[in-house]
Amino acid sequence: MCLAVPMRLMEINGAVAVAELSGVTRKVRVDLLSDAAVGDFVLVHAGLAISKIDAREAEETLALLRGLIDEIPR
């Protein structure tokens, strides 16, 4: 199973961007997205931004992921 995580692009420098989620930043490649811009939400998988998504879809996906985390027995 593969998992792509929604992140917001904070900086773009050529083919490398800085993406953020919940205060955590990561460098990601944006080679696959010809129209990536700062502020866009993207799905990130294995260090690659694989598609753009709108803010509503990003929030819905993050809510689902948070719900899964809450289901993990501690």
N, C-alpha and C positions, 0 to 999 in steps of 0.2 A: 504494500500500500504506500502511496506517495501522499505527502501533505504539503500544501502550499499555504503560507501564512500571509494575511493581509498586512502590509506595512505602508507608511506614508513616506514619499521621497522628500528629503530635507535639503539635499544638495546634489547637483549633477556636475561632473567634470569629465567630459568626453563619454566614454562607455562605462564609467564607474560612478555609482551614486551612493549616497549615504541614506539609508532607510531607517525609520524609527517605529518602534512599537512599545508602548508602555514605558517610555524612558530609555529603552535599550536601543542602541544604534548598531547597525551592521553595514559594511560595504557590500554592495550588490552590483552585479553587471546588468546593464540595461540595453545590451546589444540587440535583443529581440524586439525592442519597442522603439519604433522610429519616431514616435511623438511623445515620449515621456517628458514630463515637466515637473518642476518642484511643486509640491503640494498634492500631486497625484497619489492615489492609492493604487498599489500594485500587489499582485500575488507573487510571493518570493518562495522559490523552491531551490534548494542546494546552491544558494548564492546567486541565483538568476531571477530577475524580474521577468515572469513569463507572460503576464497580461495585466492590463489596466482594469480596474473595477471602480464603480462609483462609491461614494462615501456610505450610502445606505447598505449596499452589499457588503462592504468591509465591516461595518458595525454588526450586521446580522451574523456574519461568519465568526467574528470575534466573540459574540455572545454565545454562539453554539460551542465554540472551543472552550470558553470559560465554564459552560455548563458541564462539559465532559470532564474537565479538571475537578469540578466540585463532586463528581460521582466517584472519584478514585477513593477507595477506602484508606483511611489513615490509621 
